[in-house]
Structures are given as C-alpha cells and as structure tokens.
Amino acid sequence: MEDWKNGGFGLYLHWPFCQSKCPYCDFNSHVAANIDQKRWQRAYLAEIDRIGAETPGRLLNSVFFGGGTPSLMEPELVAAILERVRGTWVQANDLEVTLEANPGSVEAGRFRGYREAGVNRVSMGIQSLNDADLRKLGRLHTVSEARAAFDVARQTFDRVSFDLIYARQDQSLSDWEHELGEALSMAADHLSMYQLTVEEGTAFGDRFKRGKLRGLPEEDTSADMYQRTQEICEAAGLPAYEVSNHAAKGSESRHNLIYWRAGDYAGIGPGAHGRLTLDGVRLATEAPKPPGDWLQRVERDGTGELPRGAIDRSEQALEYLMMALRLREGLDLTRYERLAGSPVDARKVTDLEEIGMVEVSADRVRATAAGRMVLNSVIADLAGD
C-alpha cells in the first residue's frame, strides 16, 4: 500500500483575499477593491481538471476552502467548484467540506448559499470574545456580531468550529480562563486555540522590533494559559486531539487530520502547498503567492504550480514524525520504520519516557501533556537533531 493512504486524500483551495490585513497575520492574504470572481472560477476549475487527470479514481476525503477570507467568495463560485470536484473524484460517504469564514454579517448572509452548494462545515475566525482585544488584533467584527454569526452558522451547518487567540496584549490568566469558559458555553464541537506569535514581516513584527508592542505576557504566563486550556477543555468534553485543536469525539477536522497523518492533498490557489504521490514518488507542490501571478500562470501555462520537488523516504519519515507527534494518537512506529528504513532510536525513546515526555503503547509513541509543552524539543530528540 502506498504510504499516503494511511492519511487519506484531500483538496485544499486557497482564496487569497480579505477585507483588511490583520496585523498579526502572515498568511498569504491580500486586499483588493475589485475581484473578477468569474475569472477566478475558470482558473480553479482548470486546476481541478489538471490535478484530477493526474489522480484518477482516488477517493476524496475532504475539501477545505482556506484563506484569506473564503466567506467573501460568492456562493455561486463555491457551488461551481464543488460541482466540478464531484465530477472529478469519487467522494467518501462522509466527505467533509469546510469553508473558513469571518463572523461578519455579510459572511453570515451567505451561509445558506454555501450549505446548498455542498459545504457542511464552517470554521469561524472569531479570535477573541473581548471587543477591545478584537480592535487590537485588527478584526473588523465585534463580539456581538461574532456571537450572532455563530448562531446563524449553528442553525445552518451540522458542524461549526471557531478559532481563538490567547496570550494577547495585557491578557491575564484569569482573563483567558473566563473567555475560554464563554467559548465553551457557545456549544461549539471544535475549538482551535493558538498562542499569539509575533511573525517577522507582519505589522505586529514591525511594532515589536520598534518596542511598540507592549503588554505581551511573560513566557511562564503563556505556558500557564496553554496548560489551563488543556485542562478546561478536557473537563468540558473537548480534549486536545492535536496540540492546538480540541474537539468532541467524532468532530475532529478530517481535513487537518490528513495533514497530520501525512496523507496526500492537492493544493490549488495562490501560495497553496500540496503533497501528491504519483507513480510511487511523493512530490511537494507549491504555487506562487501573488494572486495575479497565479492567475496568469493558469491562463497562460495551463498550471498554477511552480516546479515540483521529489521527497525521498527519509524526508517523508521526518515529516511524518513531526506531524504525528502533534496528535494525541501519536507516531506509528512500524509505519515510521517502513518509511525511514530503520526504527526510531529506542534509547532516545526510553530516555524521553523516563522523564515523562512520551509514553509508549501498542507500537505507538505519544507525547505526554508535559511533552506537548516542549514538543519541538521532543521532536528534535527523536529526529536526531
């Protein structure tokens, strides 16, 4: 069996446009006054046709519209894409189709159209349940708008997730505990919680360099926030199935599990990455980030991709190790050995087990709660770095 089948096959479509650029965001997102959605539709459909011809007969497990702000896409565009997807691949009976959305009234007004197009899961970028912090984060919505949009989403879709950012400026541990309690009371079945990171090249990054980004929590406080997040969500029935993602049983993001289980996924759109196994060779795919460049390549050259690169088995093994240890289910030692050609160093596993960083059972290595706190170090030890 080709290794990618352990993770499944998904499709990622990147919509690169936003109403505004958030100061913390380092994603490939752009603000544009006018967007020719028909032109974008032709490009997306052409790319689906191209990749579909390379992957005939595959069972498609998930589709994910990411961005950017995909909820700025017209429902007719989403419907045209999903119609072409249905005609291109065999669909899993439980096909998951996720669309990322901002919680503004404009986006919420499109939810029924997305559902009719075939979207069955929405992931909302709420980010904070505090109006002052939303303004600091550059978000255009208010808490009341977010709650209203979330209610519409819950009435429209069976599955709704939302994101929150913690370790924000001037945020205390008790502030975060209270906010997390509010989030859990909203009855979401999936929550993604990310620590605020200051990325180079962002507005926050520039402010930080100039000493203007004040009030960020100390490292110990951020670590306490992470630990309390795990404890509170676990008690509420949304345990962490991945380092930053919590879900009720059965509500895990199937698309993201494809990434973490090192499956194959086709990436379409500006800046989109992918992993495709063709003729037994695993390939890394990537598209140029500028939206205009990507469109022109599709129209002129018949492909929006940059040249592909082959990933050898040792690189595949390392990717799998890095991704699998993020998951509560952990690393399948037999699968790793098959990829790497040799087993994980047993002495390193034992050393990490003795200090409580990992646990070993049923041919799997899992990071413990303590290990997840310092996961990069655990991964580096096992990878031999």
N, C-alpha and C positions, 0 to 999 in steps of 0.2 A: 504494500500500500504506500502511495506517495505520502510523505510526512504531513503535508499541508492539510490532508483530510482529517487529521486529529483536531484541527481547529475549525474547519468549515470554509465556506466561500462567501464573501460579502462584496458589496458595491458601495463605494464612498463617492459622493458628488459634492464638490465644493462650490458654494455660491459666495463670491468674494466681496459683496457689497454690504455696507452698513449705513445707517443714517448719520452716525458720527463715530469717530475713533476714540475708544476708551483709553485713558492714559496709562493703564497697566497692561494693555493688550499687545502681544507680539505675534498674534495670528496674522495670516495673510488676508487682511481686510482693507477695503478702500471705500471712500465716499465719492459718489458720482451723482451729478444732477440729473442726468438722463441715461436710462438703460433701455436698450432695444431688446426686450425680452424675446421677441420672435427670432432675432439673430442668435441669441444665446440658446434658444431651444434647438435650432438647427445644429449648432455646434455640439450640444450634449447628445443629441440623437445620433449624430455621425460618430461620436466617440463610443457610444454604446454599441453601435453596429460593428465598429472596428474591433473592439475587445471581445464582443460576442463571437465574432468569426474565429478568434483565437482560442476560445474556451467553450466549444460546443458541447452540449449535453451535461454541463455542470449543474449541480443542484445549488440554487441560490438561497442562502440562509437569511440574509439581511440586506437592507438598503438604508443608507444614512445620508441625509441632507445636512451638511455642516457648513460652517462659515467663519467669518461673515455673519450675516443675518438671513438665513433661508426663509424666514417668515415674511421677508419682503418680496419673495417670488410670487407671481400671480398663480392662483390655484390651477389655472389652465396650463401653465408651464409644468407644474408638478404632475398634473394628470397626463400630459403628453409624454413625459419622461417615464412614468410608471407603466403606461400602456406599452411603450417600446421595450421596457425591461421585461414585462410579462410575455412579450412575443420573442424574447431573445434567450432566456434561460428557463429551465424547469424550476419551479418555485417550491420551497419547502412548505409543508402543510401549515407550519407555524411561522411563516415568513414575517419578520419584523421590519417595519418601515418607519424609521424615526426621522423627525424633522426638528431641528433646533429653532427655537422661537424666542424673541424678546417679548416681555409681558406688557406691551403697549396695546391700546385699544384698537389700533389699525391692524395689528397682527391677529389679535383675538377675533376680529371680524372675519378673518379668512379661515378660521379653524374648520368650519363645516365644509368648506370647499376642499380643504386638504383631506378631510376624512373621506369625502366622496371620491377623491382621486385615488385613495388607497393607503394613505398614511394611517397607521394605527398606534403610533406612539409619539408623544411630543416631549422634548427636553427643553425646559424653560430657563433662561439665564436671568434669574431673579437677583442673585448675587448678595443681596442684603435685605434685611427687614427693618432697616433704620434709614429714614429719609435723609438725614444729614450725611450719613456714610454713602448713600447712593449718589449724592451730589459730588462727594469727594472722588468717587470711583468713575465719575463722568457718565453715569447712567441717566437716561432720559425719562425713565418712569419713576413713579412714586410707589411707596409701599401699598397704598390703597389700590392703585392701578394694577400692581402685581397680583394682589390678592383677587381682584375682580377677574383678571385674565386667567389666573389659575382656576378659579371656579368655572369659568367657561370651558377651559380645557378638560377639567374633570367631567363635565357634563357631555363632552363631545368625544373623548377618547377613553378607551379602557385603561390605557397605561400613560401616566404622566410623571415625569421626573423634573426636578429642578436643581440648579446649582447655587451654592453659597460660597462666599469667600470669607475666610476668617484671618485673624492676626492683622486686622486692619489698623489704621492710624487711631491711636488713643482708645483702642478697644481693650477692655479688661477681661479676665477670665469669667467673671460673673456676668458681664455683658453678653459674652458668647454663649454661656450656658442658658441664659434666658432666651436669647434669639433662637438657639437650636431647639429649645422646648416649643417655641412658637411654630417653627418649621415643622416639627413632628406633629403638632396638633392640626396641621392642614391636611393630614391624611394622605400624603404622598406615599407611593410604594417604592420610590427610588430617590435617593438624595446623593448628590456629588458635592463633596466639601473640599475645597482647595485652599491651602495657605497662600496668602498674598505673597507673591515673589516679585522682586524688582528686576525686570529684564532690561538688558542693555538695548538701546535703540528705541525704547518707549519714552513717553513723556515722563512717567514716573522715574525711569532710569536717569534721564537728564536732570530732573529735580534732585534726585538722590546724590548725584555727583556734585551738585552745587550746594549741598547741605540744606536743601529746601523741603525735603520730605521728612517732616518731623512726626514724632509720636508713634513710630513703629514699635511693636512690643519687643522686649528682650527675647533672646533665643529660648531661655528657660520657660518664659510665659507662653511662647508659641508651642513649645513641646507639651506643656500642660494642656493647652487648648486641643491639641491633637489627641492626647490621651483621653481627655474628658469626652471628646466627640465619639471615640470608640465605645466608651463605657455607656454613655447616654443612649446612643443609637442601638447598641446591643440590647439594652434593657427594654427599649421600645419595640423590639422585634425587627429592626433593620440592621443586622450585623454587617460588618465590612466584608464583602466578598473580594474586594480589591483595596489597595491602600487608601484610596480617596473616595471609594464608591460603596454605598450602603443600600441594601435592598431587602424587601420582604422575600421570602422563599418563592422562587419562580418568577420574580420580577427583575432579575438581573438583566443588564443590557446585553442582548445576544450579539449585537454587532461588535461592541467593545471586547467581548469575550473572544471573538475571532482574532483580534489583535493580540490579546494576552496569551492565547493558546497557540499563537504562531500559525494561524491559518493563512489562506490566500485572500487577498482583497484587491479589487481593481479600483484605482484612484482616478477620478475624472474631474477636471476643472483646474483653474489656476492654482499652482502650488501644491496640488494633490500628490501624495505619495501612494505607492502601491507595492504589493508583493504578489507575483504571479509565477506559478510553477508550470513551465511549458516544456514538453519533451524531456521531462526529468530534471530540468535545470530551473532553479529558483532565481527569479530576476527581481531586482529593485527597480521600480519605475518612479519617475518624478516629472512634474510639469513645471514650466516657468511660472513665476509668481505674478508678473504684471498681467492684468486681465486682457488688455489689448493685444499683448504679445501672444497669449494663449489662443485667443480667438483667431488671429491672423494665421497662426500655425495650423490650426484645424482647417481653416478655409483654404489655405494655400498649399499645405503639405499633406493634408489628409491625416494628420496626427497632432495631438496637442502635447505629446510626450517629448522629453529630452532623451538622448541615447540611454538605453538600459544598461544595467551592470549586473553581471552574474554574482551570486552569493555562494561561496563554497560551503562545504558541510561544516567546517569549524566555525565559520561566521554564523551559520544557521543555528548551531548548537549554542553559541553565545547569546544570540538574540532570544532564543527560546528560554535560556536560563534567566536572562534579565527580565523577561516578561512574566514568566511563570511564577517567579518568586514574589511578584506583586499580588498574586492571587492567594486567597486563603487555601485553595486546593493544592497549591504548591507545584513542585517540579517532579515530573515523572522520570525517575532515574533510568529506567530502561529506554525510554524514548531519547533522553539526553545521550546515553551511551551509543545508541544507534546512529545518532547524528554526528557526535564528536569522534567516534571510533575508539573511544576509551571512556571509562567511567569517571564520575566526579571523584576527586581526591577524597578517599574515605577518611584520612587523617584530619583533613580540614573540616569535614562534616562533623566528625566526632568532637573536635575542639570547639566548634560553634555550638554543638549540642550541650556540651559540658557547662558552657557559660550561659545557657538559656536563650541563645539567639535563634536556634532552629529546633525542630522536632522531626523525628524520622518514624514513619509507619507505612506499612503496605507499599513499600517500594517508592515512597514519595518523601521529599524533603520540603518542609513548610517553614516559613519564618514565623516565629512566635510573636506575641504582641510586643515584647521587648525588641525583637529582631526587626520588626517593621519600623520601629522608631529610628533605627540606624541602618535602613535597608541597603543604602548604597555601599556601606562598608561590608555588609554580609555578602552582597553580590560580588564585590571586588575580591573578597577572600575566596569564594568558591570558584570564581573565574580565573583565579591565579594571578591577579594583578598585584 
